[in-house]
Structure formats: C-alpha cells, structure tokens
C-alpha cells in the first residue's frame, strides 16, 4: 500500500485512502500525520506531501486497515467535550457512557461540596468530566491496572483538573471506611463467550476492562453488594451495563434495599444505565 504512492497532494492522499478506510478516518489520520486541523486540509488540498509524510500517513492507514482503533492510533479520544489521552491499556471512552455522566450531574449539586467515587476509572473519563462540571466535589477515581492509573493521572494533569484523586485499588479494597455521596462506574459487563469480543475495536481493547464472567454480571453484582458501607445515607449508586442487564441490575439493587431504582436509555434507545439511592436502614 505504501510503495504505490511517491508524489501526492493532500486531496489525492485522502481520495486514495478511501479505497481502504472511511473518509472521516482518513482525514483524522492525515491531520495527525501533518499535525494540522481539518480547516488546514481544506485550505491546502493541493499541497504536495513529502515522502516522509506519505510514508507516515500510509503506515497509519495500514494500521487502521488491520483493525486497530483510531483512538489508539492517534492516542486520544473525545469524551464530554474533552480530549483524553488513551492507550491500549484502557477502554476507549464511548459516547454512550456520557449518559452516565449526565445522570450523575443531574443529582450532584453545583453549589455544595460532596464526595464522589468512580470505580474502574480507566482513562479517567467519567471522573474528570464530573470533576470539571462540579468543582466543589472531591472525586476519587480507582482502577486495578497500574497502566490505567498512569494514563488517568496524565489526563488529570493534561486537563488541569485539581479535584480528582486517583488510587490503585481492586474496587473498594483500598478505600478503608471511606464514604461517598455518589458512586459511579462503567465496569466490565461483557460475557466471557460474547462473540462481539472478536469483532471491531473490542479485539484490541483490554479484556480485563471488558469481561465479567459467564453472564457479564460479576462486576456489577460485586459493586452493588459491596457499595453500601461506602455510600452515605441518601447517596446514589449509578452503573453502566449491557443492553440486556437492566432488569437483573434492578433486581440486585432491590435485593440490597436501594430505593428510587431506575434504568435509563441512551440516545440509541438502549437501556444503558441503572441506579438507586441508599436508604437509611441499609447497613
């Protein structure tokens, strides 16, 4: 693929790449190669690329043709109007997860201090988005993976967020007796034998952050059954889950004794987030 082009303009490079990948993806990869924005490509479409630029661009196209996610190739992903650094050690933040942030922000007061916990933070996307929109909140983000912790910390620094604390922990293990007003999580919820694990971007994403037992509910069950000692009275627990896990999530919340239990669909109409509020009698 690389050797077939020696002299080429920006417009020609984009046109040729469309034989292999989508135009939008080609544009993003060329912007990354040239370190320019979309407007530059439009204004300079007849600009000739030098051989190094051609080679680098087609190398990225080849990686995408082989199935590697765009976000990993360029090293970043947009989420909640933020550009987050991502690597294969963390899940790629997805638009549907913005619903979890929306639902949390609906419940978190803007003018009062509170404590928030993000379990399995990965890139830090959820924790940072909430922290930026609720500057009085103290946000704690935990993850089991040291590589994920490092990436989340870089995003905190890169986005200049000063109210996020990142901790290495296997769920609640390193949190002692700390209590939070809100607990949010996008945990692993894919079943071990789910065929989607062998398709698309999921092939390249960390299995530790995706797979949760034979029915995908292991982590959801653990979080719901372990959350109460860490949740303040009247505090909320909000969880993202799979398309067919809302009913079971609600059952688990109900069994523990949560109130105000709900499930909410994303923009595609898929029931994506469930949650509930802790009652005073829960121990």
C-alpha positions, 0 to 999 in steps of 0.5 A: 500500500505504501510503495504505490504512492511517491508524489501526492497532494493532500486531496489525492492522499485522502481520495486514495485512502478511501479505497481502504478506510472511511473518509472521516478516518482518513482525514483524522489520520492525515491531520495527525500525520501533518499535525494540522486541523481539518480547516488546514486540509481544506485550505491546502488540498493541493499541497504536495506531501513529502515522502516522509509524510506519505510514508507516515500517513500510509503506515497509519492507514495500514494500521487502521486497515488491520483493525486497530482503533483510531483512538489508539492510533492517534492516542486520544479520544473525545469524551464530554467535550474533552480530549483524553489521552488513551492507550491500549491499556484502557477502554476507549471512552464511548459516547454512550457512557456520557449518559452516565455522566449526565445522570450523575450531574443531574443529582450532584449539586453545583453549589455544595461540596460532596464526595464522589467515587468512580470505580474502574476509572480507566482513562479517567473519563467519567471522573474528570468530566464530573470533576470539571462540571462540579468543582466543589466535589472531591472525586476519587477515581480507582482502577486495578491496572497500574497502566490505567492509573498512569494514563488517568493521572496524565489526563488529570494533569493534561486537563488541569483538573485539581479535584480528582484523586486517583488510587490503585485499588481492586474496587473498594479494597483500598478505600478503608471506611471511606464514604461517598455521596455518589458512586459511579462506574462503567465496569466490565459487563461483557460475557466471557463467550460474547462473540462481539469480543472478536469483532471491531475495536473490542479485539484490541481493547483490554479484556480485563476492562471488558469481561465479567464472567459467564453472564457479564454480571460479576462486576456489577453484582460485586459493586452493588453488594459491596457499595453500601458501607461506602455510600452515605445515607441518601447517596446514589449508586449509578452503573453502566451495563449491557443492553440486556442487564437492566432488569437483573441490575434492578433486581440486585439493587432491590435485593440490597434495599436501594430505593428510587431504582431506575434504568435509563436509555441512551440516545440509541434507545438502549437501556444503558444505565441503572441506579438507586439511592441508599436508604437509611436502614441499609447497613 
